[in-house]
Amino acid sequence: MTENTDRIHDLPSLRDALREFAEARDWRPYHTPKNLAMAMIVEAAELVEHFQWATPAESMALPPDKLLEVREEVADTLIYLIELADALGIDLIAAARDKIAKNAIKYPAPRREP
């Protein structure tokens, strides 16, 4: 049976689909913050592996087969990040918005002369 993914179009709908996916497989008891953070790091390491020893130029011009593999690792990492945020009750958009505002203060853009 194929999952109904047509309804996934934003972070809340992706989160809800991931909840349903995990619940249908009785995975929720294993989706603790510790386990999800560890799984996310494993996936991030698999993502980094694709760029190991590549030059900056090579990393910007991946062949189609390599780009597909990177795409899947990016998706895996995103999925675990969303599940981790869900387990901890973190609104990812609000957290990112707040972090951008904090970084704008910490790292102000240089003034440009007119």
C-alpha positions as CSV (number, residue, x, y, z in Angstrom):
1,M,0.0,0.0,0.0
2,T,1.3,3.4,-0.9
3,E,1.0,6.3,1.6
4,N,-1.2,9.2,0.6
5,T,1.4,11.9,0.1
6,D,-0.6,14.3,-2.1
7,R,-1.9,16.2,0.9
8,I,1.5,17.1,2.1
9,H,2.2,20.7,1.2
10,D,3.6,22.5,4.3
11,L,5.2,21.8,7.6
12,P,2.0,21.0,9.6
13,S,0.7,18.6,6.9
14,L,4.1,16.9,6.7
15,R,4.2,16.7,10.5
16,D,0.7,15.2,10.6
17,A,1.6,12.6,7.8
18,L,4.7,11.6,9.8
19,R,2.6,11.2,12.9
20,E,0.2,8.9,11.0
21,F,3.1,7.0,9.4
22,A,4.7,6.3,12.8
23,E,1.4,5.5,14.5
24,A,0.4,3.0,11.8
25,R,3.7,1.1,12.5
26,D,3.6,1.4,16.3
27,W,6.8,3.4,16.2
28,R,5.7,6.3,18.4
29,P,7.1,4.6,21.6
30,Y,10.5,4.7,20.0
31,H,10.3,8.3,18.8
32,T,11.8,9.8,21.9
33,P,13.7,13.1,21.6
34,K,17.0,11.1,22.3
35,N,16.3,8.5,19.6
36,L,15.1,11.1,17.1
37,A,18.1,13.4,17.6
38,M,20.5,10.4,17.2
39,A,18.7,9.3,14.1
40,M,18.8,12.8,12.6
41,I,22.6,13.0,13.2
42,V,23.1,9.6,11.5
43,E,21.2,10.9,8.5
44,A,23.1,14.2,8.5
45,A,26.3,12.2,8.6
46,E,25.1,10.2,5.6
47,L,24.4,13.5,3.8
48,V,27.9,14.8,4.6
49,E,29.4,11.6,3.3
50,H,28.3,12.6,-0.2
51,F,30.4,15.7,-0.1
52,Q,33.5,14.3,1.6
53,W,36.6,15.1,-0.4
54,A,34.6,17.1,-3.0
55,T,35.8,20.5,-4.0
56,P,33.4,23.4,-3.5
57,A,32.9,23.5,-7.3
58,E,32.1,19.7,-7.4
59,S,29.7,20.1,-4.5
60,M,27.8,22.7,-6.5
61,A,27.6,20.6,-9.7
62,L,26.4,17.1,-8.5
63,P,25.6,14.6,-11.3
64,P,21.9,13.7,-11.4
65,D,22.4,10.3,-9.7
66,K,24.4,11.8,-6.8
67,L,21.9,14.7,-6.5
68,L,19.1,12.1,-6.1
69,E,21.0,10.4,-3.3
70,V,21.6,13.8,-1.6
71,R,18.0,14.6,-2.0
72,E,17.0,11.5,-0.1
73,E,19.4,12.2,2.7
74,V,18.2,15.8,3.0
75,A,14.6,14.4,3.2
76,D,15.6,11.9,5.9
77,T,17.3,14.6,8.0
78,L,14.3,16.9,7.6
79,I,11.9,14.1,8.6
80,Y,13.8,13.4,11.8
81,L,14.0,17.1,12.6
82,I,10.3,17.6,12.2
83,E,9.6,14.5,14.3
84,L,12.0,15.7,17.0
85,A,10.4,19.2,17.1
86,D,7.0,17.5,17.3
87,A,8.1,15.3,20.2
88,L,9.3,18.4,22.1
89,G,6.4,20.7,21.1
90,I,8.7,23.1,19.2
91,D,7.1,25.2,16.4
92,L,9.9,25.0,13.8
93,I,8.8,28.1,11.9
94,A,8.6,30.2,15.1
95,A,11.9,28.8,16.3
96,A,13.6,29.7,13.0
97,R,12.0,33.1,12.9
98,D,13.2,33.8,16.4
99,K,16.7,32.5,15.6
100,I,17.0,34.7,12.5
101,A,16.0,37.8,14.6
102,K,18.6,36.9,17.2
103,N,21.3,36.3,14.6
104,A,20.4,39.7,13.0
105,I,21.4,41.4,16.2
106,K,24.4,39.2,16.8
107,Y,25.7,39.5,13.2
108,P,24.4,42.9,11.8
109,A,24.7,43.4,8.1
110,P,27.5,45.8,7.1
111,R,26.3,49.3,6.2
112,R,26.6,50.1,2.6
113,E,27.5,53.5,1.4
114,P,25.0,55.1,-1.0
